Amino acid sequence: MFDFTPAPAETKPDVFTLEALYPWLQSFPPERGYNYMDCNNCLHAQFRRACAADIFPLSVARKIERIAYALPHTFGAAAERCHAAMEIANV
């Protein structure tokens, strides 16, 4: 007999959230840097390309910019800032 029960769908966080940004940041070596001043290769532009999104909602874009702007400009430090922002949002 065949089991026609559908397999559970894999759920991924909405790309327009910090919950999607955090694992993406963690996928890079923590010491790897990014150039905040390069609008084609800054953290925000790289994440938009990874998500295949031309534009993010303004509220999300501002959060990403705050995370990307702070020093040091490394993916590890940005991941820590993203995690802290998610913790604050869940308080």
N, C-alpha and C positions, 0 to 999 in steps of 0.2 A: 504494500500500500504506500501511496505517496502522502507525505505530510505537506499540506498546502498552507501551513502556517508561515507567513512571511518572516524572513529573518529580521531581527531588530535592525533598524536603520542606524548607521553611525551618525551621531550628532556632533556637529562642530559648532563652535561659537560663531555668532554673527560677526562678520569681518569688521563691522563698524563698532567694535567694542575693545576695551582694554584687555578683555579675556582672550581675544584673538591676537592682540599685539604681543602679549607676554610670552607665549610659547614660540612665536616667531623670533623674538629677541633672543630667547634661550637657544635657538638653533645655531647661533653664531658663537665662535670662540669668545669668551668674555673679554679678553684683552683686545679684540679687534676694534679698531676705531672707525668713526665715520666723520665726514667733513660737514659740519652743521651749515657752513656758509655756501656749500655747493647745492644749488636748488635742484640739480638733476640726480645727485647721489647722496643727499642727506638722508637721515633715518626715515623721515616722513615720505620722501619720494620713493625710497626703496620698498617701504611697506606698501605703499599704494600700488607699485608695480607687482609686488608679490601677490596682492589681492586682486589684481586685474581691475582696479577701480580708478576711474579718472578723478573722482572727487569724493571726499568724505563729508558727512554732515558737519556743520561748523562746530557743534559742541564736541564732537570726537576729534576733529582736527586740532582744536585748541588744547585738548588734553595731550595729544601726541606731541604737539609743539612744546608744551611745558616739559614733557619728559625728555625730548630731544635737546632742548636748549641748555639745560643744566650741565655743568661740568662734573666729571670728565666725560668726554664724548666717546665712550666705549659702549659696546653692546651689553656688556655685563653690568655696567653702572646704570644704563638705561633700563635694563630688566629689573634691577633693584628698585628704581624709581617707579616703574610701572606697577610692580608688586605692591609697593607702599601706597600708591594711588588707589589700587583695587581694594586694599585693606581699609582705607579711609572711607571709600564709597560704601563698604559693607557694614560700617559701624552703625 
